Amino acid sequence: MSKLSPEKKKRHIIVHNNPKSPISEAYRSLRTNIQFSSSDAKVQIIMVTSANPGEGKSTTASNLAVTYAQANQKVLMIDADLRKPTAHHTFLASNRNGLSNVLSNQCQLSEVIVDTFVPNLSLLPSGITPPNPAELLGSNKMKVLLSDLRDQFDMIIVDTPPALAVTDSQIIASICDGVILVVDSGRVKHAQAQKARDKLTHVNARMLGVVMNNVRHGNKDEYYYYYGASE
């Protein structure tokens, strides 16, 4: 696995660049709440999604992955948004080969996982955009891949497309240990968030909670993240 440099970061990972900020502390609280909420069952693979595009799911997934890495756990971030991937920009990785290439038998898994500039955190980029994302993600090979990765990493964070846009997130949710739903409080209506949640629970996804994004919190922070346990 190759080592990537932080010198040309294009996206701001706040828990890495400013770990003492209130938002960074909120992400750590999210990690802690997930740990407490899953005391009765092991949660090793966490899927992160949203109802619609632009709600901050990829930002949440990246920062959550970093908080686990900062806790000295061996972490893998998987960009399973095969339609509009962003993790390779965040972590300065090539996206020439990745998850889609492995699932379509073009590459071996060991060839596409890269170390990031964050200690203890590795990345599996999305790879080339395939013509059949849902079919690849729903394949038996995807299930086998996640099973194999359980033996290699302590925590796995999976970024997926929005739940209301395509079926990809529902497919992946059914084979993950838990799901975090990211909601932009300033843009998304309650009915949309509820519909997204219903789609996920329909496939027996285990809802770990909701991250409310863009919640005003005093005068110092423009937005604030917090964890709300699902019912």
HUJO-V971239 format. One line per field, one symbol per residue. phi: phi as a letter, one per 30 degrees, with the letter a starting at -180 (. if undefined). psi: psi as a letter, one per 30 degrees, with the letter a starting at -180 (. if undefined). A space follows every 50 residues. Layout:
phi->???
psi->???
This chain:
phi->.dcccddcecbdcddcdbdcdedddddddeeddddddcdcadccccccbb dbdicjddddeddddddddddicdcbccccddcbdbdddechcdcdbaed dddcicbceddcdbdcdceiccbcddiddddbeddddcddddddddddde dcbdbbcccbdedddbdeddddedccdabcccbdddbcdedddddddddd ddcidcddlbcdcicdbicdcdbbcbcbddd
psi->klkkkgfhkfkjjefefifgleeeeeeeeeeeeeeefgffkkjejkkkal ellgfgeeeeeeeeeeeeefghkjkkkkjgifeikfefeeghlkgekbee eefggfllefffkkklfkkgklkjlealjlfieeeefglfeeeeeeeefe fflekkkjkllkefelfeeeeeefglflkkkkkjffekleeeeeeeeeee ffghkjjfakjklhkkiafekelkklkjkl.
